[in-house]
Amino acid sequence: MSFSKTRALARTPRYPARIYRGSKIKDIERLLQSGRHDTLILAESNLPAKTMLRIQEICGREMIDFMVIPDFVHTLNACLRIESFAGLPMLTQGQREISRTFNALIKRSFDIIGAVMGLLAFTPVIAYFCWRVYRESPGAVFYRQVRLGENGRPFEIIKIRSMRLDAEKQTGAKWCTQDDPRRLSVGTFMRKYNIDELPQFWNVLKGDMSLVGPRPERPELIENFKHEISFYNIRHIVKPGITGWAQINGWRGDTSLQSRIACDLEYIERWNFWFDIYICLRTLRSNKNAY
């Protein structure tokens, strides 16, 4: 446990100048009675319950702030709060800002307005690249694929086809890699500048997706990911997005899945309307690992 001489820790995190290591009640009581400390941080939550209760009582008597670092919580800790259940204090993950009704209405309104404006503005671009795709590889110019969305609900994502018609006939489901031979010539350009994603404004308008959120993945890939990556499925508590925090930081395609999920969870935890605006603006010049 540690003692702090300042309450500024809440504003500017920094390590205390002196750290006491141990759990002897008499030593702790003597230190707290000295009047040199205003905060006690209990860094080990596996102490005996009687010891923890006694420490809390001493803090209350000496008017010392009592804090506990929960060493068993590893994700979405900004949502943690204390609630009472049958008179007992419970550490819970409360409702996230992105899930609150008013915030959900703001985000959905932003999605609808953005999707309508996107479709109106980019319909000529979509039409031109569909023509280019058809000239290079006759056949369907739109690519539909099942992805998992909010709460694990499947939906069909729409993209401009950027690969051969039989791209996965030999390889099966896999991410696109750098210099992937399955890509069309025009597909390389489209993927670099996210042009193949433009038809997804329709998915946003339908309510399957959001402008900003974690990228939706294919069910056959998720079946493995959810067992390999801790907290993977938490990303499905929100709608997937055309763009997102992971994408603008370069975690897309055949890159570190752990880093991508960490960004997705950070987005869910940090969400606010201006964060969405910032991500949308950054998307205009973010194409790292877009291939």
C-alpha positions in Angstrom: 0.0 0.0 0.0 1.1 3.6 -0.4 0.6 6.9 1.2 0.3 10.2 -0.7 0.9 13.8 0.5 -1.2 15.4 -2.1 -4.7 15.2 -3.5 -3.5 16.3 -7.0 -3.1 12.6 -7.9 -6.6 12.7 -9.3 -5.6 15.3 -11.8 -2.0 14.5 -12.5 -1.1 10.8 -11.9 2.3 10.3 -10.4 4.0 7.9 -8.0 4.1 8.8 -4.3 7.5 9.9 -3.0 7.5 7.2 -0.3 5.8 3.8 -0.4 5.2 1.7 2.6 5.3 -2.0 1.9 3.6 -4.2 4.5 0.4 -4.9 6.3 1.1 -4.6 10.1 -1.9 -2.7 11.6 0.2 -1.0 14.3 2.7 0.4 11.8 -0.1 1.6 9.5 -1.9 3.2 12.4 1.2 5.0 13.6 2.0 6.3 10.1 -1.6 7.6 9.6 -1.6 9.3 13.0 1.5 11.3 12.1 -0.7 13.7 10.1 1.7 13.6 7.2 -0.6 11.8 4.8 -4.0 12.4 3.3 -4.5 9.3 1.1 -4.0 5.6 1.6 -4.0 3.4 -1.5 -4.4 -0.3 -0.8 -2.6 -2.1 -3.6 -3.2 -5.6 -2.5 -6.9 -6.6 -2.4 -6.2 -10.2 -1.3 -5.5 -9.2 2.3 -7.7 -10.8 5.0 -11.1 -9.1 5.2 -10.6 -8.2 8.9 -7.3 -6.5 8.0 -8.8 -4.5 5.2 -11.8 -3.5 7.4 -9.5 -2.4 10.2 -7.4 -0.3 7.8 -10.5 1.4 6.5 -11.7 2.1 10.1 -8.4 3.7 10.9 -8.6 5.9 7.7 -12.1 7.0 8.7 -11.0 7.9 12.2 -8.0 9.9 11.0 -9.9 11.4 8.0 -7.7 9.7 5.5 -9.0 9.0 2.0 -9.1 5.2 1.5 -8.6 3.7 -2.0 -8.4 0.1 -3.2 -6.7 -1.0 -6.5 -8.8 -4.0 -7.7 -6.2 -6.4 -9.1 -8.8 -8.6 -10.7 -10.3 -6.0 -13.1 -8.4 -5.6 -16.4 -10.7 -3.9 -18.8 -13.2 -1.0 -19.1 -12.1 0.2 -15.7 -13.4 3.7 -16.4 -16.9 2.3 -16.1 -16.3 0.9 -12.6 -18.4 2.2 -9.8 -19.5 1.2 -6.3 -23.1 0.0 -5.9 -25.0 -1.3 -2.9 -26.6 -4.7 -2.9 -28.5 -5.8 0.2 -26.4 -3.3 2.2 -23.1 -4.7 0.8 -20.8 -2.6 -1.4 -20.3 -4.1 -4.8 -17.7 -3.1 -7.4 -19.5 -3.1 -10.7 -19.0 -2.2 -14.4 -21.8 0.4 -14.7 -23.5 1.5 -17.9 -21.0 2.9 -20.4 -21.4 6.4 -21.8 -21.8 5.0 -25.3 -24.8 2.9 -24.0 -26.7 5.7 -22.3 -30.0 6.5 -24.0 -29.3 10.2 -24.7 -25.8 9.4 -26.0 -27.1 6.6 -28.2 -29.6 9.0 -29.8 -26.9 11.5 -30.5 -24.7 8.9 -32.0 -27.5 7.5 -34.1 -28.5 11.0 -35.4 -24.9 11.6 -36.3 -24.8 8.3 -38.2 -28.0 9.0 -40.2 -26.9 12.5 -41.1 -23.4 11.3 -42.0 -24.6 8.3 -44.0 -27.1 10.4 -46.1 -24.4 13.1 -46.8 -21.9 10.3 -47.6 -24.2 8.6 -50.1 -25.1 11.9 -51.8 -21.5 13.0 -52.0 -19.8 9.7 -53.0 -22.4 8.1 -55.3 -20.5 9.3 -58.4 -17.2 8.0 -57.0 -18.9 4.6 -56.2 -20.3 4.5 -59.7 -17.0 5.2 -61.4 -15.0 2.6 -59.4 -17.8 0.0 -60.0 -17.3 0.6 -63.7 -13.5 0.2 -63.3 -13.9 -3.1 -61.5 -16.3 -4.4 -64.1 -13.9 -3.5 -66.9 -11.0 -5.4 -65.2 -13.0 -8.3 -63.9 -16.5 -8.8 -65.4 -19.1 -9.9 -62.8 -20.8 -8.6 -59.7 -19.2 -5.2 -58.7 -20.5 -5.2 -55.2 -19.2 -7.7 -52.6 -21.6 -8.9 -49.9 -20.3 -10.8 -46.9 -21.8 -11.9 -43.5 -20.2 -10.1 -40.6 -21.2 -10.0 -36.9 -22.5 -6.7 -35.5 -23.9 -5.4 -32.3 -24.6 -8.2 -29.7 -23.2 -10.7 -32.2 -26.1 -10.2 -34.7 -25.1 -11.2 -38.2 -25.6 -8.8 -41.1 -24.4 -8.4 -44.7 -21.7 -5.9 -45.2 -21.5 -4.2 -48.7 -18.2 -3.2 -50.3 -17.0 -2.5 -53.9 -15.3 -5.7 -55.0 -11.5 -5.3 -54.9 -10.5 -8.9 -55.6 -11.0 -11.6 -58.1 -14.4 -13.3 -58.1 -12.8 -16.6 -56.9 -10.4 -14.9 -54.4 -11.1 -17.3 -51.5 -11.7 -20.5 -53.5 -8.3 -21.9 -52.7 -7.4 -20.1 -49.4 -10.7 -19.9 -47.6 -11.4 -17.0 -45.2 -8.3 -14.9 -44.6 -7.3 -11.3 -44.3 -5.8 -9.4 -47.2 -2.0 -9.1 -46.9 0.5 -6.7 -48.5 1.1 -7.5 -52.1 -1.8 -9.9 -52.0 -2.0 -11.5 -55.5 -5.8 -11.8 -55.2 -6.4 -8.1 -55.6 -7.4 -6.4 -58.8 -5.2 -3.5 -60.0 -7.9 -1.0 -59.3 -8.6 -2.9 -56.0 -5.1 -2.0 -54.7 -5.9 1.7 -55.1 -9.4 1.5 -53.6 -8.2 -0.4 -50.5 -5.4 2.1 -49.9 -7.8 5.0 -49.9 -10.8 3.1 -48.3 -12.9 3.7 -51.5 -14.1 0.1 -51.4 -15.8 0.9 -48.0 -18.0 3.7 -49.3 -21.1 1.6 -49.9 -21.1 0.8 -46.2 -22.9 4.2 -45.7 -25.9 2.1 -46.7 -25.2 -0.3 -43.8 -25.0 2.7 -41.5 -28.3 4.1 -42.8 -30.0 0.7 -42.2 -28.7 0.6 -38.6 -26.4 -2.4 -39.0 -23.3 -0.2 -38.6 -22.2 3.1 -37.2 -19.8 5.6 -38.8 -17.3 4.9 -36.0 -16.8 1.7 -34.1 -14.8 -1.5 -34.1 -14.5 -3.2 -37.5 -16.9 -6.1 -38.0 -15.3 -9.5 -38.5 -16.5 -12.7 -40.1 -18.1 -15.3 -37.9 -15.7 -18.0 -38.9 -12.7 -15.9 -37.8 -14.4 -14.8 -34.6 -15.0 -18.4 -33.5 -11.2 -18.6 -32.9 -10.5 -15.1 -31.9 -12.9 -15.1 -28.9 -10.9 -18.0 -27.4 -7.5 -16.6 -28.2 -7.9 -12.9 -27.2 -9.1 -11.9 -23.8 -12.2 -9.8 -23.7 -12.5 -10.1 -27.5 -16.3 -10.2 -27.6 -16.7 -7.0 -25.5 -16.3 -5.1 -28.8 -19.7 -6.5 -29.8 -21.6 -4.5 -27.2 -21.6 -1.6 -29.7 -22.3 -1.3 -33.4 -19.3 -1.9 -35.7 -18.0 1.1 -37.7 -16.9 2.1 -41.1 -13.9 3.6 -39.4 -12.6 3.4 -35.9 -9.8 4.1 -33.3 -7.9 0.9 -34.3 -8.0 1.7 -38.0 -6.7 5.2 -37.7 -3.9 3.9 -35.5 -2.8 1.4 -38.2 -4.2 -1.8 -36.6 -6.0 -3.2 -39.6 -5.6 -6.1 -42.0 -2.9 -8.6 -41.1 -1.6 -6.8 -38.0 -1.5 -7.5 -34.3 -5.0 -8.6 -33.2 -4.2 -7.9 -29.5 -3.4 -4.3 -30.3 -6.5 -3.9 -32.4 -8.8 -5.2 -29.7 -7.0 -3.0 -27.1 -7.9 0.0 -29.3 -11.5 -1.2 -29.7 -11.9 -1.5 -25.9 -10.3 1.9 -25.3 -12.7 3.4 -27.8 -15.7 1.9 -25.9 -14.3 3.1 -22.6 -13.4 6.7 -23.8 -16.4 7.3 -26.1 -17.9 10.7 -26.5 -19.3 12.6 -29.4 -16.2 14.7 -30.1 -14.1 11.5 -30.1 -16.2 10.3 -33.0 -15.7 13.6 -34.8 -11.9 13.4 -34.2 -11.8 9.8 -35.6 -13.8 10.7 -38.7 -11.4 13.6 -39.4 -8.3 11.5 -38.9 -9.7 8.9 -41.3 -9.3 11.3 -44.2 -5.5 11.0 -44.0 -5.1 7.6 -42.3 -4.2 4.7 -44.6 -1.4 2.9 -42.7 -1.6 -0.8 -43.4 -4.5 -0.3 -45.8 -3.9 -3.0 -48.5 
